[in-house]
Amino acid sequence: MKNLRLFVVLFMAAVLSTASFAQQAKKRELLTFDAFEEKLKAAGKNAQILDARLPEEYAQNHLERAVNFNIANKEDFAKESGKLNKEQPVFIYSIGNGRSGTLAKQLREAGFKDVTEVPGGLSKWIGLGRPVVSTTGKGLSLEEYQASLKSEKLVLVDFGSRYCGSCKRLDPTIDSIKTEHAANVKVVKIEAYENKSLVKELGVVGLPTLILYKGSEIVWQKKGGASKAEIEKVLESQHLSAR
């Protein structure tokens, strides 16, 4: 009987643990972009839109009616969150879903009932051509971009942002490729948020995004970065195919 009671206790603990894990996973699950837009539209004036990036990022580009809510300033969390209505829906974004996920978790723990992240973050929002309030210029036109690709070499384009953590981690790899493969590869870096029209034209919906051109044709593309070995393998295959 004692062993049976112990088994029941352990079984219930396992069930509760699984349920808790499932609940946390469900909370973090992101909507599809279409579902997100429908929810944002349905919320109307009740939508509380938060930008979880740095103030200088917010100043460049942000969603209309968004309020800057810098997660790096933890001391201000209580004060800033106190200005919000816990019963009204909250919509959060960052570059991708890194900082927005952190802020979403903090708000839920603080008692906010309905917290939703922009799936894919501002990168996807801009890449899909959705409107932003912006202080940056138009950036490169598609024609100017295409002109920059003219080369007898392969051309590796790196779409990123100086505010993007994944982009910064990729920088040393791209710099190494540029130096070590200078004879065969031309490297072009594009600051995505200063070239919103171009990002929309090319359908770049995540940062970093790498695009490799041979002539004017895209021969390889990857969102989210890549290792040096992976990039070099692609470059080598393109050199071999050209022989």
C-alpha positions in Angstrom: 0.0 0.0 0.0 2.8 2.4 0.9 4.5 1.7 -2.5 1.1 2.3 -4.2 0.7 5.7 -2.5 4.3 6.7 -3.5 3.5 5.7 -7.1 0.4 7.8 -7.1 2.2 10.8 -5.7 5.0 10.5 -8.3 2.5 10.0 -11.1 0.5 13.1 -10.2 3.8 15.1 -9.9 4.7 14.0 -13.4 1.3 14.9 -14.7 1.4 18.4 -13.2 4.9 18.9 -14.4 3.9 17.9 -18.0 0.9 20.2 -17.8 2.9 23.1 -16.6 5.5 22.6 -19.4 2.7 22.4 -22.0 1.1 25.5 -20.6 4.4 27.4 -20.8 5.0 26.1 -24.4 1.5 27.2 -25.4 2.1 30.7 -24.0 5.3 31.0 -26.1 3.7 29.6 -29.3 3.5 32.4 -31.9 0.5 33.1 -34.1 0.8 32.9 -37.9 1.4 36.4 -39.3 -2.2 36.5 -40.8 -3.7 35.5 -37.5 -1.6 38.2 -35.7 -2.8 40.9 -38.1 -6.4 39.9 -37.6 -6.0 40.0 -33.8 -4.3 43.4 -34.0 -7.1 44.8 -36.2 -9.8 43.3 -33.9 -8.2 45.0 -30.9 -8.4 48.4 -32.5 -7.8 51.3 -30.2 -7.5 48.9 -27.2 -4.3 47.5 -28.7 -1.2 48.4 -26.5 1.8 48.1 -28.9 5.2 47.8 -27.3 8.6 48.1 -29.0 11.1 46.1 -27.0 14.2 47.5 -28.7 16.6 50.2 -27.8 15.5 53.9 -28.0 17.7 54.6 -31.1 16.2 51.6 -32.9 12.7 52.8 -32.1 13.6 56.3 -33.4 14.6 54.9 -36.8 11.5 52.7 -37.4 8.5 51.7 -35.4 4.9 50.6 -35.7 2.3 53.3 -35.5 1.1 54.0 -31.9 3.9 51.8 -30.6 5.5 52.8 -27.2 9.2 52.1 -26.6 9.6 49.6 -23.8 13.4 49.0 -23.5 13.9 45.6 -21.7 17.5 46.6 -21.0 16.2 49.1 -18.4 14.9 46.7 -15.8 14.6 49.4 -13.1 11.9 51.0 -15.1 9.8 47.9 -15.7 7.5 48.4 -12.8 7.0 52.1 -13.6 6.4 51.5 -17.3 4.3 48.4 -17.0 2.2 50.3 -14.4 1.1 52.7 -17.2 -0.5 49.8 -19.1 -3.9 48.1 -18.7 -3.5 44.5 -17.7 -6.9 43.6 -19.0 -6.4 45.0 -22.5 -4.4 43.2 -25.2 -0.7 43.8 -25.5 1.3 43.4 -28.8 5.1 43.3 -28.6 7.8 43.2 -31.2 11.6 43.4 -31.5 13.9 42.6 -34.5 12.9 39.0 -34.4 11.4 37.3 -31.3 14.3 37.5 -28.9 13.7 40.6 -26.8 9.9 40.5 -27.5 9.9 37.0 -25.9 11.7 38.3 -22.8 9.3 41.2 -22.4 6.2 39.0 -23.1 7.3 36.6 -20.3 7.9 39.5 -17.9 4.4 40.9 -18.6 2.7 37.6 -18.2 4.4 37.0 -14.9 3.3 40.5 -13.8 -0.4 39.5 -14.5 -1.1 40.7 -18.0 -3.9 38.6 -19.4 -3.4 38.8 -23.2 0.2 39.2 -24.5 1.0 38.6 -28.2 4.3 38.8 -30.1 4.6 39.9 -33.7 5.6 36.6 -35.3 9.0 37.2 -37.0 9.3 40.6 -35.4 10.0 43.9 -37.2 12.1 42.1 -39.7 9.1 40.2 -41.1 6.8 43.2 -40.7 9.0 45.3 -42.9 9.9 42.5 -45.2 6.2 42.0 -46.0 5.8 45.6 -46.7 3.8 46.6 -43.7 3.9 50.3 -42.7 6.2 51.9 -40.1 6.8 55.3 -38.8 10.4 56.0 -40.0 13.1 58.7 -39.9 15.4 56.9 -42.3 15.6 57.6 -46.0 14.5 55.4 -48.9 17.8 53.7 -49.1 19.0 51.8 -52.2 16.6 51.4 -55.1 16.3 48.0 -56.7 18.2 49.3 -59.7 21.0 50.6 -57.6 21.2 47.3 -55.7 21.3 45.3 -58.9 24.1 47.6 -60.2 26.1 46.8 -57.1 25.9 43.1 -57.9 27.7 43.4 -61.2 30.9 41.4 -61.0 32.8 38.6 -62.6 33.0 37.1 -59.1 30.3 35.4 -57.0 28.5 38.1 -55.0 27.6 37.3 -51.4 25.0 39.8 -49.9 24.6 40.0 -46.2 21.3 41.6 -45.0 21.6 42.5 -41.4 21.4 45.2 -38.8 24.0 46.7 -36.3 21.3 46.1 -33.6 20.8 42.5 -34.4 22.6 40.0 -32.1 22.7 37.2 -34.6 23.9 39.6 -37.3 26.8 40.7 -35.1 27.7 37.1 -34.4 27.8 36.5 -38.1 30.0 39.5 -38.9 33.4 37.9 -38.2 32.5 35.0 -40.5 31.5 37.3 -43.3 34.6 39.4 -42.8 36.8 36.3 -43.0 35.0 35.2 -46.2 35.6 38.6 -47.7 39.4 38.5 -46.8 40.1 34.9 -47.6 38.1 34.5 -50.7 38.6 38.0 -52.2 39.8 36.6 -55.5 36.5 34.8 -56.2 33.9 36.5 -54.0 32.6 40.0 -53.7 30.9 40.7 -50.4 28.1 43.3 -50.1 26.6 44.3 -46.7 23.2 45.9 -46.5 21.8 47.6 -43.4 18.2 46.3 -43.7 16.4 49.0 -41.7 17.9 51.8 -43.8 16.8 50.0 -47.0 13.2 49.1 -46.2 11.9 49.3 -49.8 14.7 47.0 -51.0 14.0 44.5 -48.2 10.4 44.5 -49.3 11.2 44.1 -53.0 13.5 41.1 -52.2 11.2 39.5 -49.7 13.8 39.5 -46.9 11.7 38.6 -43.8 14.4 37.7 -41.3 17.8 38.9 -40.2 20.5 38.0 -40.9 19.8 36.8 -44.5 22.5 35.7 -46.9 22.0 35.7 -50.6 24.6 34.4 -53.1 24.5 35.6 -56.7 26.2 34.2 -59.8 25.8 36.8 -62.5 22.3 38.2 -61.8 20.9 34.8 -60.6 20.4 33.8 -57.0 22.1 30.4 -56.5 21.8 30.2 -52.7 19.9 31.9 -49.9 19.7 31.4 -46.2 17.9 33.2 -43.4 19.3 33.1 -39.9 23.0 33.0 -40.7 25.4 30.2 -41.5 28.7 28.8 -40.4 31.9 29.5 -42.3 32.2 25.9 -43.3 28.7 25.9 -44.8 29.3 29.1 -46.7 32.6 27.9 -48.0 31.0 24.6 -49.1 28.5 26.6 -51.2 31.2 28.8 -52.7 33.2 25.8 -53.6 30.3 24.1 -55.3 29.6 27.2 -57.4 33.3 27.5 -58.4 33.3 23.8 -59.5 30.1 24.2 -61.5 31.6 27.2 -63.3 34.6 25.1 -64.6 
